[in-house]
Amino acid sequence: MFNRLMLLFSLIAIIVILAMINLTTPTSVGSLGVLVFFTMIYIVIFGVVNLLVAGFYRIMGKKNRSKKERYIAATIAFAPVMLLLIQSFGVLNLATIGATIAVVFMGCFIINRSL
């Protein structure tokens, strides 16, 4: 049920993103619009990663891990948003990409150990 609902939210978020890209500019939409844009990006990526993580757990043969799957998907989905934000500041380089990967890896490790 959650995966289907998340898929619906992801499709709605894609429509909102496409509308924002085609109808507005970053200066005309303001800071709240930029926040909505990044939130919609996160929702789309979370929906895709959630399906991938659930599929991975099914392939591995583990069941009843939906809470853990969602936490891991939320952690992984935040990485592209972090990279977009870093790119908007103009400091995206190999070190920041490595730091982002390290933060996501540590987050997934902590989630795996605690749940």
N, C-alpha and C positions, 0 to 999 in steps of 0.2 A: 504494500500500500504506500509506504513512504517513498519507494523508488519511483512509482508512477506519479505521485504528487510532485516529487522533485523534478521529474521529466517535464511535467506541465509547467512548473515554475520556470524551468530553464528555457522552454520554448517562448513563454511570455517575455522573459528577460531578453532573449534574442530579438524579438520584435521591438521591444523598447530601445535596445541598443541601435538597431538599424534605423529606427525613427529619429533617434537623437543625432546619429551621424549624418543623416540626409537633411534634416530640417533645422539644425542649430549649429552654432559655432561655440567653441569654449568660452569666448568672451561674452557672447550674448546669453548663454545659459547660466553663467555665474557659478559661484562656489557650490551651491546646493545641487546644481545640475551635474557638476563634476563628481560630487559624492554619489549621486544616483547612478552615474555612468560606471564608476568603479564598483559599486555594489552590484549592479547588474552583471558586470564581468565576473565578479566572484560567484554569483548565483549560477551562471552558465557553467563555469569551470567546476564548481562544486557538484553540479548535477552529473557532468560527464565523469569526473573522478569517482563519484559515489558508485556509479554503475561499473566502472572498471575495477574498483576495490572489491565490490560485491561479487563480481565475476571471478576475480582472482581467488577470493576465499572459497567460492564454490568449487573451483578447479582444484584447490588444495584439499578439499574435503572437509573443511571446518564449517560447522553450522551454529546457529543461534549466537552470532557475534555481531548483530546489527548495530549495537551501541558503539562497539569498538570500531566497526567499519566506518561509521559516520564521523567519529572523532579523527580517524586517520585521513579520511577524505577531506575533512575540513582543514586539516593541517596542510595537506598537500596542495589543496586548491588555493591556499593563501600565497603560495610561492610566486605564481605568475602575477598576481596583483602587487606583491612587493617589488617584483622586477619592473613592472610598469611604473610604479611610483618612483623607484630609483632612476629609471630612464627619464622621467619628467624633470628630475633635478639635474640631469645631465652628467651623472657620475657613474654610469653603468660601465663596469670593466670586469675583468676576470676575477678580481678579488671580491667584488660585491656579489657576483654570481656564486662564487665558492662559499661566501658567508651565508647567502640565502639557502643554498643546498645544505650547508651544515646545520642551520637553524631548523630546517624542515626535517632533516634526518634525526636530530636530537629530539624534536617534538614527537615524531613517530616512535622513536625508541622509548621515550617516557610513557607514551600511551600504551605501547605493547607491554611494558613491564608492570604498569599499575593496574590495567584492567584484565 
